[in-house]
């Protein structure tokens, strides 16, 4: 250690030696290159990784859209038809369940994989990248994407929420997720996640999906007689 003019101790950098192993490319020692060249090299590598993630995510999302658009044919009683029934196509996947499971997985897969890889490589200790990526991505989805969706509607057009019950449930869970994270890391076991906390957190996801699905189907509402007549049908596959 050495002292500067103000009396503060500073590290003696003369004792450090440059590594003979490269940071990005192990077979090249780019640590001796100029800062400009290294910055350009890192940016090119970063853009390359972003391009790869974008291509994989695009293929993944197209696959999810293909899965969720699958339909099946059902027969509904119709006295006006010669056979006494009409054949219609309905979606196999419920829109609410598809959005909360497959669509959410497709959009959040990079953050999830990044957090899993980091925590496994770090001896099951949270690093600076994984948790920050997940929390930052959730905040971005909650605020920025919602704002863009609202602002992209041309004036004076308006849009209405199709199912206010499902919207209310998902909005509550979005806020509660941050509150639960604060409770786990600051109240029950500061800076440490117990197994029961992880298990309860994992169970919250299927609970959210089931609750939203029941709200989408108006589980607590007593069906009307005409609704029952409209919903009578027999599913079949060709």
C-alpha angles and dihedrals in degrees: 000000000000134000128237129213092280093054095251118138116244129188117259104239092187091081093060121091128202114253117248090217121082121239098220103017112033092200093058127054099219091163089092093055123099120276092245094055093045092048091052090047093051092047092051090050091047093051089047091055091047090052091051092049090048093052094048092044091050092052090045094051092047089053091050091050089051091051096046093047092060113122138191131207122243134183120235124189111257119168090196092067123083093234092045095245141069126223118225134170122238131181118262093211122062110233094229094050092045092051094048096045119022098023092045091048092050094050095042100038095102093053093045094049092046092053093046094049093048097048093047092048091045096057094262092302119127114251128203095262109049102052092039091052094050095045092043092048091049091050090048092051092046099048114015100039091044090051092048091050090052095044094047092066106099116236130280091019118102136197129208127211106251096211114023091182093059090044091052093049095049092045091052092050091048091058094038091055090065092045092050091048090053091049093050097047100036110025117027099031113359114222091352134089115214122208093249090052091052091046093050090047090052092049091054090071099061088040089056092048094048093045093049091047092052090048090050090052093046089238094177095047118095107237119238123236093247090050090056091051091050093049097050108112145132120235121215140162129220 
